[in-house]
Amino acid sequence: MFQANSMTLITGSADQTAKLWNVETGAQLFTFNFDSPARSVDFAVGDKLAVITTDPFMELNSAIHVKRIARDPADQGGESVLILKGPQGRINRAVWGPLNRTIISAGEDAIVRIWDTETGKLLKESDKETGHKKTITSLAKAADGSHFLTGSLDKSAKLWDARTLELIKTYVTERPVNAVTMSPLLDHVVLGGGQDASAVTTTDHRAGKFEAKFFDKILQEEIGGVKGHFGPINALAFNPDGKSFSSGGEDGYVRLHHFDPDYFNIKI
Amino acid sequence: MGDVLIMNEIDATANRLGIDLLQVDLDSIQLPPGEDLGIISDDEDVYEDDDQEVESGFGNIIVVDNLPVVPKEKFEKLEGVIKEDGLWMPVDPETQKSLGYCFIEYNTPQEAELAKEKTNGYKLDRAHIFAVNMFDDFDKFMKVPDEWAPPEHKPYTPGENLQKWLTDEKARDQFVIRSGTDTEVLWNDARHLKPEPVYKRSYWTESFVQWSPLGTYLATVHRQGAAVWGGANTFNRLMRYAHPQVKLIDFSPGEKYLVTYSSHEPSNPRDANRVVINIFDVRTGKVMRDFKGSADEFAVGGTGGVAGVSWPVFRWGGGKDKYFAKLGKNMISVYETESFTLIDKKSLKVENVMDFSWSPTDPIISLFVPELGGGNQPARVSLVQIPSKEELRQKNLFSVSDCKMYWQSSGDYLAVKVDRYTKTKKSTYTGFELFRIKERDIPIEVLELDNKNDKIIAFAWEPKGHRFAVIHGDSPRPDISFYSMRTAQHAGRVSKLTTLKGKQANALFWSPSGRFIVLAGLKGFNGQLEFYNVDELETMATAEHFMATDVEWDPTGRYVATAVTSVHEMENGFNIWSFNGKLLYRTLKDHFFQFLWRPRPPSFLTPEKEEEIAKNLKKYSKKYEAEDQDVSMQLSEQEREKRRSLKNEWEKKISEWKRLHEEEKMERQMLRDGEASDEEEEYEAKEVEVEEVLDVTEEVEE
């Protein structure tokens, strides 16, 4: 996750650490140590705090750690300001809510949770009936933080209000969703996924069938797809100018796509 | 509805605990002995109906009458004949002789019944034939009034109109689908481009569902037996048929009878399975006849199906459910449904018969006897009239390795596919014997493909028509040829219409009214579909339903359904196409098991009336076109409305968020130490020039 000024990068790793890096020089600035693999990381508004999630490991449950980020790397310490425990299973994504007042987490138990950063209390949980039915794999915030998109192995993605956790939209597709992202320019939502390699029993003779599917954000209807990967798509990100996006997949390829002028004129 | 509610609760509990009910092996659950946890077993329902007489407490006692009257000395001898514990022979106190009858008590009423069946009528000697009755029966017979009173007259309550679905104003067809634990019946509403629900139920069946041949009933299969459902507007259970562990069912074509089949493990593992087949009257639920035996008796000829038996074991024929026949060893057993016994009380003896097939319309059986004695006795195909058992036509075939019979749907033609050995006996080539059934003396024509060595992949007659299609060839893209049994130029001879070369197809699906056909490439071809017009001999459309496993025309021939079932893990669901290949709508359903159109009974219109309608089609179609227009305008209006409201809702949300965002602006600035970098939407790309020292070299001048 990049800081707002793109000077510092924070990464989480299965080697049970999270690290701060200087983007220009590539130098490591600081290492946070944990007792289990670190998975999801996010800078808070103002970049003075970061949230890091750790996986369940041996007897340890999964947890959400909040760390203070010093302006000057030399002052950086490793202590947690707050540790949240509770969700069952792996937490796949945790991000800051508006004004850093809340932390939003989602993971294996298919429930989206909103925590109070000051007290550490659980404020809201997504409804079992209307929420996701399987592991939530991915989460993407809108640029202004007012809403966010979750993608799940239950072959759907859902759009939520970040303040109230109201379920606003659902997008249904045919394959489990591994990655989601929203266009910063148009009202488009992109889902990427595909069946896990270990579960595939028939070889797909149509190479490159795995698509990044575009949906109209408001009408919830599929607009089209971008083919090319021949393995499940695991990561998606829009260029902040909204004119291109990149996708990364199980096939080991990262693809950069630039949109035709026609893309910007799509009307359903 | 009580059952459904309880299941919902169970579902909810399972979800909460994270248990996938479909994975739970219900059979492995063992209740503590004697405990039923207060849950009423479904089985008890069925048994309760039978055991209503057992309340007296004397249900396990029988009375044996007509015993010889004997003095005490002979008691033991007499008792020796009826030796059982619990025997009481009353004695006349005056004569000290037995009174001629005795009472015997058994452990259970079932044992008593069995004893009564076995011993009633037993001849001890000429003067003494046992008359054995249940003790309770005496009570019943004593109660019979001396005067006959006419039975009570129950007022006539008309049943529901089971054919109501045919009167749908929009002339839609229904279909049933099974996905996950749900079974749903829906209308195919092609105008609205989506299905309309009729009835849905979870756990409606325990394994599969099946429509009756004329569409009146939907049959479900359970551990205790089968059941049929139907009704005017919804599906009520009309009748139950008890048959524990039933595995397969079959309706007679007129829906009068239901045949059920089960196969049971024998007590001695080396024996074959035990097979039980019941034939029920559909409307009353009464067992008309049962067949019990070893699986060997039922698995003759043909290809093995479930547990080695090819289903259906009994094939119906002769129209109006008149006859049913079974293939046996060296015989065909033909039964008639007046008395459910063999015609002429014996089977039709045909030495070495391998396969037989009924005409779909007439009481004629075609049968095939393979070659014997290394070529000494040639193979033959015969047509036999039932019930006379007279052979109508016969043809000897030489060098035959295998044979398959295909009847045309109106019984006009029979095609026999014959695989013959080449002279070297190393390979086979195929030809067809075509019988013209309705013509005098049943002429037979021999047809060979242009390339004799082509393997036949599929063959199908045009329903109600004179044409047939054949997929042949060895390559990964075989050819498809169309033939007609009567063309204008050659009235009495089969002639080829056309050959389509190099098609990705391995299955043929004619429309039920003929004229159109779907050439499908299933399995290895992954769902290629070609919609072909056989009248014009041209392709109407090519399409694809990726990984389709099933293709089925609706009973009117207007629509085609293609489905991907749970054989595949992904993309389960079904598509509905128009007859000419336009995709109308698709529905995705995970864990998709079955898609079945509801059959229609044959039309009541006379051929003359049908012709009149065809002539005046333009007049009739005007009315429907107008209706279609209305609906499509309505649809687009509805669509637009929906979109407008969605957009409005969204606008409201956006403005709400904007407002909150504005309010929080101050706080945000503070978090960033006073930096007003709110315009993060428009990010700035700054190009920064950085000077980097790559290398330092010192040059020393000498």
Boltz contact constraints between the chains, C-beta under 6 A:
constraints:
  - contact:
      token1: [A, 45]
      token2: [B, 668]
      max_distance: 6.0
  - contact:
      token1: [A, 45]
      token2: [B, 671]
      max_distance: 6.0
  - contact:
      token1: [A, 46]
      token2: [B, 671]
      max_distance: 6.0
  - contact:
      token1: [A, 46]
      token2: [B, 672]
      max_distance: 6.0
  - contact:
      token1: [A, 99]
      token2: [B, 664]
      max_distance: 6.0
  - contact:
      token1: [A, 99]
      token2: [B, 667]
      max_distance: 6.0
  - contact:
      token1: [A, 143]
      token2: [B, 681]
      max_distance: 6.0
  - contact:
      token1: [A, 144]
      token2: [B, 661]
      max_distance: 6.0
  - contact:
      token1: [A, 146]
      token2: [B, 657]
      max_distance: 6.0
  - contact:
      token1: [A, 174]
      token2: [B, 571]
      max_distance: 6.0
  - contact:
      token1: [A, 195]
      token2: [B, 570]
      max_distance: 6.0
  - contact:
      token1: [A, 218]
      token2: [B, 646]
      max_distance: 6.0
  - contact:
      token1: [A, 218]
      token2: [B, 647]
      max_distance: 6.0
  - contact:
      token1: [A, 218]
      token2: [B, 650]
      max_distance: 6.0
  - contact:
      token1: [A, 219]
      token2: [B, 646]
      max_distance: 6.0
  - contact:
      token1: [A, 240]
      token2: [B, 683]
      max_distance: 6.0
